[in-house]
Amino acid sequence: MPYPYVLLSAAVSLDGYLDDTGPDRLLLSGPADFDRVDEVRASVDAILVGAGTIRADNPRLLVNSPVRRAARVAAGKPEYPLKVTVSGTGELDPAARFWHTGGDKVLYTTDAGADRARALGLGLGGAAGVVPLGPGLDWRRLLEHLHDVRGVRRLMVEGGGTVHTQLLQAGLADELQLVMAPLFVGDPHAPRLFGPGGYQGGRLRLTGTRRIEDVVLMSYEPTAPGTGPLPAAADRHWLALACELAAACPPSRTAFSVGAVVVAADGTELARGHSREAGDPVVHAEEAALAKIGPADPRLAGATVYSSLEPCARRSSRPAPCARLILDAGVRRVVTTWREPDTFVTDADGSGLLAAAGADVVVLPEYEAQAKAPNAHLL
């Protein structure tokens, strides 16, 4: 199921702390960065914080600029983004400012937590709601609900450290906006941004830097593909690139325009290709990409192939279809968005061929329109 675009936003000290242990919140940035955060808030559909952040900071999570709020209303959006919190126990203070400022609010919790929350009066009347996720907190189910039921397409996550850690470890964060403040905390009891545990391998991609007064804003996106049948945020980035490559194909009346990228488990791009590359009128995207990688490359066994169209199962222009080329290369994970129609081959089922051989095929339908766009003349 589609998820919202998940943006993690945080400010930290040089030694990685979100706060100190004093009675007042440590201000890590200044007015200019607070205004930037307000601008980001105005651009999203929902803002999420964990229950610990509500207990520790009692935030309002508002768009403070009246000009930005007016622009949201003029665009047909609510004046304020939806406010979201997560609590396993459901034990939150009904008097917290979270519940009494801004527009709609929602609490995601467990089945038992929902009973406690309702007993406390949370979600009874007004614009607040309580959504149980089952016996435990399930981030994927939460994101699906936000997308499908609440219409959230962009989600800003403002903490705390536990929430940021869980989303990153689950491969569900599309972007990290990190502000680095020029000070040290040094207190081992103070809250840190990221906790220990199993993160996805590889390096994040730096997508931008910006100096704001005496702090630096750094933006990152993940690169490491997901594993198995579950999608990760990086899968979306790579599939979007495959769709962009499809748009660069020379147009044809007798073949689809397709883009493909092969990515190692650590997020290293091994190769990319597109239909009719280098003037070859019959080369397919996956074929072109795989041809650029040495067949003995050990990274192929853990790699993912991203293709804007389901890899072909049958073709007349070459001895082996792309699904077979992928399997022969040792790749056992494919991410695509669009199943091959019957335009040129009847009952094509490259995904079935791959799955029958033990490969994981992940379909992200939210990119189908982008994949179809350069093929509109064939449809």
N, C-alpha and C positions, 0 to 999 in steps of 0.2 A: 504494500500500500504506500502511496506517496506520503512523505513527511514534509513539514515546513523547512525552509532554509533556516538553519540554527546558527546564530551568531553569538559567540561567547564574548563577553565584555568584562574587563577587570583592570584594576590598577594595583601595582605591587611595588614594594621597596626593591632596592638592588639585590637584597638577599632573599627575595621571593615571598615576603609576607604581605598579607592583605590588611593587617591591622596590628596594633600592639595590644598589651593587656591592661591598658589604663581605662578609667571609667568613661572617657569620651572617645568617640571614633577618631582614628588617625586620618587626617586629610592628606591624601597622597598626591593630589593634583590641585590645580587652582581654577579660577573662574573661567578661563578660556576653555579648559578641558571639560568642565561641567557643562558649558554651553554646547560643546561638541556632543557630549552624551545626550543632551536634550534633543539635539538635531537627529541623532540616531533613533532615539525613542519615538520621535514624531514620524519616522520613516517605516516603522514596523507595525505589524498587526497585533502583537502581544509581547508582554515583558514578563519573564519568569524569574522568581527567586525561590530559594529553598526556605523551609520553615525556620532553620537556624538564623538566616539573615533577618527574617521578620522579628524573631525574638531578640537578636542582638542589636539591630539597627533601627527597628521600627520605621521602615521606609514608607514613603507615600507613592513612589514610582509614577510620578506625573510628568506630562509634558508641560514645562513651566511657561514657555513662550506663548503668549496669546496669539501672536502672528502664526506660529506653526499650528496651533490648535485650529485656528480659523481656516488655514490651508487644508487641513485634514477634512474638516466639515465641507469645504467647497468641493473637495474631491469625492464626496459621497461616503466618507469614512466616519466612524464615531469620533467624537472630540478627543477621547483618550484611547490608547490601545487597551486591549483586554489585559487584565492583570492576573497572573497565574502563580500559584504556589504549590509546593509538593511537600507532603508530610506523611510518613508511614504511620504515625500514631493518631493523626487528626487533632492533636492537642495544641490548639493555637488560641491566643488571647482574642476573644471577640471584640475587645476594645482597641486592638491594634489599628494604626492608621491605614494599613493596607485595605481594610474592609470599609473604611468610611470616607475615602477620597477617590476621585476619578470615576470611571465608568464601571463596566462589568468586571466581575472577578470570578475566578474558579479555583477550587481546591481539588487537586488530584491526590488520592490517598488509597489505602487498602480497604477491604471490606469492613474490617474491624474499626479502622480509622474513620470511616464514613459514619459509623454509628456514634463514635465519640464526638465527631465534629457536629453532627446534628443535635446531639444532646447539649452541646455548648451553645447552640443557636446559630451556628455557621450555616449559611446556605438556606436559611429559612426566610423566604420572601426576598424582596429587593432584587438586586441584580447579581447576587452571588449564587454560586452553584457548587455542589459537592459531587465529584465523580469518583466512584470506587473502581479500582483497577484489578481487583481480585485479591488473593491472599497476600500478594507482595507487590511492590512497586515495579512496574514494567515500563521502561522508558519508551520502547517502540510503540506499545499500545497507547501511551500518553500522547506521543507525537501524532499517531494516526488519528486519534480522537480530535486533537486540536485542528488538524488539517481537514478532516472530513466533516466534523460536526460543527466546529466553531469557525471554519473558514480561514484559519491562520495560514498564511503563506510565508511570512517572515517572522521569526521568533528571536527576540533578544533575551539572552540569559545573563543576569547581572550577579549571579552568585548563589550561594557561597562556594567555598573551595570544594566541598563534597559534591555538589551538583556539577561543577565544572569537571571535576575528576571523573565522575561516572559517565558523563556524556562523551568525553574524550576517549575513555577506555572502551566504551561501546562503539566507537567509530561513528558517532552521530552528530558531531560538530562540524559544520561546513566552514566555519571561519572563526579565528581567534583574533580579537582586537585587544592588544595588551599595552597598557601604559606603564612605562618604567619611571619611577620616581627616584630622584637623586638623594636617597637617604637609606640608612640601615636600621633594622629593628633589633635583630640579634637575640630575641627572647625565644627560647625553644618552646615556650608555652603559648606563644602567639599563633593565630591561625595563618596557615600557609595557603597559597593558591592551589597547588596540586599535591595530592597525597600519593603514597606508594601504591604499586599494583602493576598490572599488565597493560601497558599501552601498545598501540600499534607500532610496528617497527618503522624505520626510515626517518628521514628528515622532513619537517614541514617546509612548505614553500613560502618564502617571504614575498608578499605581494605589494607591500608599501611601507614607507616610513614617513613620519612627519614630526617635526619639532613643534611643541605647543608650550610656550613659555619655557619653564625649566624641566619639562618632562618630554619623553619621546613616545609617540604612538607607533606601534609596530603591528602590522596585519599579516596573518599567516593563514594558509589553508593546508589541510592534510593531503598527503600524496599516496599513502599506502593503501592498496585495494583492500576490500573486505575479504573474508574467508568463507568458503562454503556458500550456502544459498542465501545468506542474509546480506543485504546491501549495506555499505558503509558510505559515509559522506564523500570520501574520495572517489568512490565509484561514479558519483554524479558528475564530479569535475571532469573525469576522464571521458565519460560518455558524451558530455557536452562538447569536448574537443573532437571526438569522432564525428559528431554531427556537423561541426564546423568544417572538418575536412571534406565531408560529403558535399557541402556547398561549393567547394573549390574544384569539384570534378568537371572535366569537359562534358557538356550536355550530350545526351544520346537519346535516340528514339528506340533503341533496341536493347538497352541495358539500364539498370538502376545506377544512381549515383550514391556511393557508399563511402564512408570513412571508417578507418580502423586504427586502433592504438594497442600496442602490446606493452604491458607494464609489469615489472618484477614485483615480488612480494614486498620489497622495501620501498616501493614507490618510484623506482628508477624507470624512466621511459626507455624501453629497449628499441622500439621502432614504431613508425607510423606509416600509413599508406592510404591511398584512395583509388577508386575505380579509374581505369584508363590512365594510370600514372605513367609518366615518361613517354607518352605517345603510344603505348600499347593499347589497342582498341578493345582487347578482351580480358585484360588483367583485372582481377577483383581486389578489393581493398585489403582483405585479410591476407590474401596471397602476396600482395606487394609488400606488406609489412613484414610478414614472416620470412620472406626472401632476404631481408636485410640482416637477419640474425643467424649466427652460426648454428648449425643443427646440434652441435655438441655443447651449446651454452647451458650450463647447469641451472641457470635462473629460469629457464622455460618451464621446468616442472612445477614451480610455484607461482608462475605468472598468470595474469588475467588478460584476456583479449576483449577489448571493447569495440563493438561494431554497431554502426547506426542502423543496420539491417541484419536480421537473423542470418548467420552464415549459411551459405547454400548447401543443399544436400545432393543436388544433381546439377550437372552442367554439360553442355556439348562442346564448349570451346577448349577445355582442358581435361586431361585424364582423371584428375582428382578434384572433387568439390572442396570448398573452403572448410566445411565441417571436418572432413577427413584430414585436410592439411593441418588443422589445429590439433587434432588428436595425434597425428603422426609426429608433431613437434613436441608432444609430451605435455601440452597445456591441458588443464582440467578445470578451468573456470572461464566462463564467457558471460559478459554483460552486454545486453542489447536492449532495444526499445520497441522494435517494429517487426512483427512476423511477416515473412515474405508472402506477398499476395500471389494470386494465380496468373498474373499478367504474362509471364514468360514460361513458368514451370507450374504445372498443375500439382496440387497437394504437396507442395514443398514443406519439408519438416526438418530443417537443419537442427533445430533445438532438440527434436526427438532423437535424431542420430547421435548428438552429443550426449544427451542424458542416458541413452542406452549403453553408452561406452563408459559411464561413470563420471561424466563431467557435470559440474554444477552450472546451470544456466539461470542467470538472474535477469529478469525483465523489469525495466523501469519505464512504465508507460507514460510518465509525464514528459518524456522527450520525444514521443512519437510524432507530434506535429512538426517539431524541428527537423526530424529525420526525413519526413515526407516532403518538406518544402522544396528541396531541389529536384524532386521527382513528380511535382504536381502535373507536369505535361503528360506523364505516363498513367496517371490515375483518373 
